[in-house]
C-alpha cells in the first residue's frame, strides 16, 4: 500500500508540474493600449527556438549586451539564442555528434553560450509563417527581456562580454554565458524565460520543446486579443 501511495503522489506531482503556469504581467505584455512598443519574432527551426530582435532594441540602455551587439556585422535584426558551448556552435552533421549531444543533455553543469547573429533581412522574408510568431512587446517588456539576456552573459574584469566562438564564414558570434546547459535547462527553456521576463505567461516544465514555446507566444497573442488589443500581424 505505501508503495501505491508513493507512486500516486509522484504521478500527481508530475502532473502538477507539467501543468504549472508561471503567470504573465499585463503591465509588461501587452502593456497599456496605444503604448509604443517593439516587435520581435519568435522563430522555430523544428527543435530549437530563437528570437529575432531589432538591433536598436538590443543596443538601447548600454551594458554588456549593447557592447556585444555593437561588435556584430551589419544587420538591422539580431537572432538571439542560447545553448551548449560545444554542441550548439558545431554545425557538422548530426550523426557524428550524437555522443556529444548525449553529453550536453545528460551531463550536469555544461558550459553554455549566448548567440547573437546579425540579419540584414526582415524575419518575415526569411522565415515561413508557420515558423515564426510576431510579438509586440511594451517598452518595459523589451527592457526586461534585454535585462534577462544581459544577466546570462559572463563578463571579463572590465565588464565586457567574453567572446567564446566565431564560425568561419558565419556572422554569428557566441558569447560565454553564466548559465549551465542540461536536460533540465535547455535552449527552449531559456527562450521561454526571456518571454516570461517580457511579461508572457509560460509553462516552464513543458518548455522542453520548441512547439510549446511557440504555443506560449500564441497564447500571449490570444491574451492581448481578450484585452481588446489587436494582435501583431506580420
BELRAKA-V520635 format. One record per backbone hydrogen bond with DSSP energy under -1.0 kcal/mol. NH is the residue of the N-H (numbers start at 1). CO is the residue of the C=O. E is the energy in kcal/mol with one decimal. If there is no record, write none. Layout:
BEGIN
NH&CO&E, NH&CO&E
END
This chain:
BEGIN
5&1&-2.4, 6&2&-2.3, 7&3&-2.4, 8&4&-2.6, 9&5&-2.5, 10&6&-2.4, 11&7&-2.5, 12&8&-2.4, 13&9&-2.4, 14&10&-2.6, 15&11&-2.5, 16&12&-2.3, 17&13&-2.6, 18&14&-2.5, 19&15&-1.7, 22&202&-3.6, 25&199&-2.1, 28&25&-2.0, 29&25&-2.8, 31&26&-2.0, 35&32&-2.1, 38&137&-2.7, 40&135&-2.8, 41&52&-2.1, 42&133&-2.8, 43&50&-2.9, 44&131&-2.3, 45&48&-2.4, 50&43&-1.7, 51&80&-2.1, 52&41&-3.1, 53&78&-2.5, 55&76&-3.2, 58&54&-1.2, 59&55&-1.7, 60&56&-1.3, 62&59&-1.6, 67&63&-2.0, 68&64&-2.4, 69&65&-2.5, 70&66&-2.4, 72&69&-1.7, 77&119&-2.4, 78&53&-2.3, 79&117&-3.1, 80&51&-3.2, 81&115&-1.9, 83&113&-1.9, 85&111&-2.7, 88&84&-1.2, 90&86&-2.2, 96&93&-1.1, 97&94&-2.7, 101&97&-2.5, 102&98&-2.3, 103&99&-2.1, 104&100&-2.5, 105&101&-2.1, 106&102&-2.7, 107&103&-2.3, 110&181&-1.3, 113&83&-2.5, 114&175&-3.0, 115&81&-2.8, 116&173&-2.6, 117&79&-2.2, 119&77&-3.5, 125&122&-2.1, 127&123&-2.6, 131&128&-1.8, 132&129&-1.3, 133&42&-1.8, 135&40&-2.8, 137&38&-3.1, 138&28&-1.2, 142&138&-2.8, 143&139&-2.0, 144&140&-2.2, 145&141&-2.3, 146&142&-2.7, 147&143&-2.2, 148&144&-2.0, 149&145&-2.0, 150&146&-2.4, 151&147&-2.5, 153&150&-1.0, 154&176&-2.7, 156&160&-2.7, 159&156&-1.9, 162&154&-1.1, 164&174&-3.4, 165&174&-1.8, 170&167&-1.7, 173&116&-2.3, 174&165&-2.5, 175&114&-2.9, 176&162&-2.7, 177&112&-2.2, 178&152&-3.0, 181&110&-2.1, 182&185&-1.2, 183&105&-2.5, 185&182&-2.1, 190&186&-2.0, 191&187&-2.1, 192&188&-2.3, 193&189&-2.0, 194&190&-1.7, 195&191&-2.1, 196&192&-2.5, 197&193&-2.3, 198&194&-1.6, 199&196&-1.6, 200&195&-2.3, 202&22&-1.9, 206&203&-1.1, 209&206&-1.3, 213&209&-1.3, 214&210&-2.2, 215&211&-2.0, 216&212&-1.8, 217&213&-1.6, 218&214&-2.1, 219&215&-2.7, 220&216&-1.9, 221&217&-2.1, 222&218&-2.1, 223&219&-2.5, 224&220&-2.0, 225&221&-2.0, 226&222&-1.9, 227&223&-1.1, 228&225&-1.7, 229&224&-2.1
END
